[in-house]
Amino acid sequence: MLINIDAGHGSNTAGKRTPPFPHDIKINDKLIIKKGEQFREHIANVGVAFLLEQELKRCGFETMRTGWNDANAFDDPDTPLADRQRAVVKVGCDYSISIHFNAYGDGKSFNSAEGVGIYIHNKHIEQSDKLAMRVLNRLAEGTKQKNRGITKKALAMCNCNNLDVKGAILVELAFMTNLREATELMASEKFWKESAVEIARGVCEFTGRKYIPERTMPTKAITPESSKEDI
């Protein structure tokens, strides 16, 4: 089963970024947003997409990428939507998942719009509604957010007819124009990982596959005396 993972927009797409941050935010040792800087949506989109790819592959799915080509999110052109659609059709994907962060207002200042939601196409739906429901249920179980539900709209990366897929969803994980969601969720590797896991769990439930969690190290060393009891 082949699933396309789409990272919305491009590294430098105009407007697709937060308002200026009121303080420094450290995402990791190599990525720090300074006070007064704006955080680009595509960087977070790829952060989630890359982790989602790992999750889906571990669970036995094959994947492809549109809108990004590797973990480096700083050099991706904004691939036209028609080109993304043609790439999905050419490879013959079963499903497509597009990763985004939402926005409201003029983009210059933060506001109260918030929450997580999923878009499906308003005409070419196929199995998108069922996939969206499974994924949204999982996302709603994670970090507390307003559940904005499933919205039908004529979006290119949800158009099952043009993508030639069984189902396609566009996930809006949080609002980049909401101060809390921008600084605590969008600019957080922990949230990227959580979102990737939740989306993968939803996909597994929808397709009837078992979710395989990432292998973790034991919290304490296993010794000969404790191995039988612990294992």
Salt bridges, closest charged atoms under 4 A:
ASP6 OD1 - ARG84 NH1 2.77
ASP29 OD1 - LYS26 NZ 3.03
GLU41 OE1 - HIS9 NE2 3.47
GLU41 OE2 - HIS100 ND1 3.44
GLU53 OE1 - ARG65 NH2 2.67
GLU55 OE1 - ARG58 NH2 2.72
GLU55 OE2 - LYS193 NZ 3.01
ASP76 OD2 - HIS42 NE2 2.80
ASP78 OD1 - ARG84 NH2 3.32
ASP83 OD1 - ARG86 NH2 2.36
ASP94 OD1 - LYS166 NZ 3.32
GLU141 OE1 - ARG138 NH1 3.17
GLU184 OE1 - ARG180 NE 3.76
GLU205 OE1 - ARG134 NH1 3.89
GLU205 OE2 - ARG138 NH2 2.50
GLU214 OE1 - LYS193 NZ 2.89
